Amino acid sequence: MSTRDRFWKLTCDYRNLLAYLFALAVALTVLTVISVVLTPRGSAGFVISVFNLGILGLVFVLVGYCLWRCSKRDERAR
């Protein structure tokens, strides 16, 4: 078994936790968007919220890709 296969096997074993992380990221994104809307532009809170949206976007992409890849891996195993 290659290192890549071992990585994806281990990652897919934690699929439930990845789904929880994805749900947490959705909730935090909603709260951050509310913060961006209510905070005056140019304030420190606005800048932090924008950076937070960038970080959450990265989390969405990485966790979403892992969940997608695990579902494709399960389809091939059947």
C-alpha positions as CSV (number, residue, x, y, z in Angstrom):
1,M,0.0,0.0,0.0
2,S,1.4,3.3,-1.0
3,T,1.8,6.3,1.2
4,R,-1.0,8.1,-0.7
5,D,-3.4,5.2,-0.1
6,R,-2.6,5.1,3.6
7,F,-3.2,8.8,3.8
8,W,-6.6,8.6,2.2
9,K,-7.6,5.5,4.2
10,L,-6.7,7.3,7.4
11,T,-8.4,10.5,6.3
12,C,-11.6,8.7,5.3
13,D,-11.7,6.9,8.6
14,Y,-12.3,10.3,10.2
15,R,-15.1,11.3,7.7
16,N,-17.6,11.9,10.4
17,L,-15.3,14.4,12.1
18,L,-14.7,16.1,8.8
19,A,-18.4,16.4,8.3
20,Y,-18.7,18.1,11.8
21,L,-15.8,20.4,10.9
22,F,-17.6,21.3,7.7
23,A,-20.8,22.1,9.6
24,L,-18.8,24.2,12.1
25,A,-17.2,26.1,9.3
26,V,-20.7,26.8,7.9
27,A,-21.9,28.1,11.2
28,L,-18.8,30.3,11.7
29,T,-19.1,31.6,8.2
30,V,-22.7,32.7,8.9
31,L,-21.6,34.5,12.1
32,T,-18.7,36.1,10.3
33,V,-20.9,37.4,7.4
34,I,-23.2,38.9,10.0
35,S,-20.2,40.5,11.6
36,V,-19.0,41.9,8.3
37,V,-22.4,43.4,7.6
38,L,-22.8,45.0,11.0
39,T,-19.2,46.3,11.5
40,P,-18.2,49.7,10.1
41,R,-15.8,49.5,7.1
42,G,-12.2,50.3,8.0
43,S,-12.5,49.2,11.6
44,A,-10.3,46.6,13.1
45,G,-13.2,44.2,13.6
46,F,-14.0,44.5,9.9
47,V,-10.5,43.6,8.9
48,I,-10.4,40.7,11.2
49,S,-13.7,39.4,9.9
50,V,-12.5,39.6,6.3
51,F,-9.3,37.6,7.2
52,N,-11.6,35.2,9.0
53,L,-13.7,34.7,5.9
54,G,-10.5,33.9,3.9
55,I,-9.4,31.3,6.5
56,L,-12.9,29.8,6.5
57,G,-12.8,29.7,2.7
58,L,-9.6,27.7,2.8
59,V,-11.2,25.3,5.4
60,F,-14.2,24.9,3.1
61,V,-12.0,24.0,0.1
62,L,-9.8,21.5,2.0
63,V,-12.5,19.8,4.0
64,G,-14.9,19.7,1.1
65,Y,-12.2,18.2,-1.1
66,C,-11.5,15.5,1.5
67,L,-15.2,14.6,1.8
68,W,-15.6,14.5,-2.0
69,R,-12.5,12.4,-2.4
70,C,-13.6,9.9,0.3
71,S,-17.0,9.6,-1.3
72,K,-15.3,8.8,-4.7
73,R,-13.0,6.4,-3.0
74,D,-16.0,4.5,-1.5
75,E,-17.7,4.4,-4.9
76,R,-14.7,2.8,-6.4
77,A,-14.5,0.2,-3.6
78,R,-18.0,-1.0,-4.3
